[in-house]
Amino acid sequence: MDSATLTGSRLFFRYGNSNVQLSFNPDVASNTSAPVTNDQLLELAKSPAFLDLVKTADSNPMEKPQTIVPGG
């Protein structure tokens, strides 16, 4: 995601039965870094409002659980 001149931020964590991913990517076309720092992204992830959204999404999944078949 990062390059010599552009930066982005990513956050991954597990909540209940869900894998949570939040990211802000740079805009390569305009040569502009993501407007959010790693510290700002972490603050957001710790906020009660964001965690309420994650809790609601985990309780009401929009996708069916994936099944893994050994040996493919």
C-alpha positions in Angstrom: 0.0 0.0 0.0 2.8 2.4 0.8 5.4 3.6 -1.6 8.3 6.0 -1.4 6.0 9.0 -1.6 2.4 7.7 -0.9 1.0 6.2 2.3 -2.1 4.4 3.3 -3.5 2.8 6.5 -4.9 -0.6 7.2 -6.5 -2.2 10.2 -7.3 -5.9 10.7 -8.8 -7.6 13.7 -11.2 -10.4 14.7 -14.5 -9.7 16.5 -16.8 -12.6 17.4 -17.1 -14.7 14.2 -16.0 -11.9 12.0 -12.8 -10.7 10.4 -12.8 -6.9 10.3 -10.8 -4.9 7.8 -10.7 -1.2 7.4 -8.4 0.6 5.1 -7.7 4.0 3.5 -5.7 3.8 0.3 -3.6 6.5 -1.4 -4.9 7.9 -4.7 -2.1 7.0 -7.1 -3.7 8.9 -10.0 -3.4 12.2 -8.1 -0.3 11.2 -6.2 -2.1 11.8 -2.9 -1.6 9.9 0.3 -4.6 8.5 2.3 -6.1 11.3 4.4 -5.9 9.2 7.6 -2.9 8.3 9.6 -2.3 4.9 11.4 -3.0 6.6 14.7 -6.2 8.1 13.5 -7.4 4.7 12.2 -6.6 3.1 15.5 -8.5 5.8 17.4 -11.5 5.1 15.1 -11.3 1.4 15.7 -11.3 1.9 19.5 -14.3 4.2 19.4 -17.6 2.9 20.9 -19.6 4.0 17.8 -17.4 2.0 15.4 -17.3 -1.0 17.7 -21.2 -0.9 17.9 -21.2 -1.1 14.1 -18.9 -4.1 14.2 -20.9 -5.8 16.9 -24.1 -5.3 14.8 -22.5 -6.6 11.7 -21.2 -9.6 13.5 -24.6 -10.4 14.9 -26.3 -9.9 11.5 -24.0 -11.2 8.8 -24.8 -10.3 5.2 -22.9 -13.3 3.8 -23.3 -17.0 4.6 -20.3 -18.6 6.3 -17.8 -20.0 3.9 -17.2 -23.8 3.9 -13.7 -25.2 3.4 -13.4 -28.5 1.6 -10.2 -30.3 2.5 -8.3 -31.2 -0.6 -10.3 -28.6 -2.6 
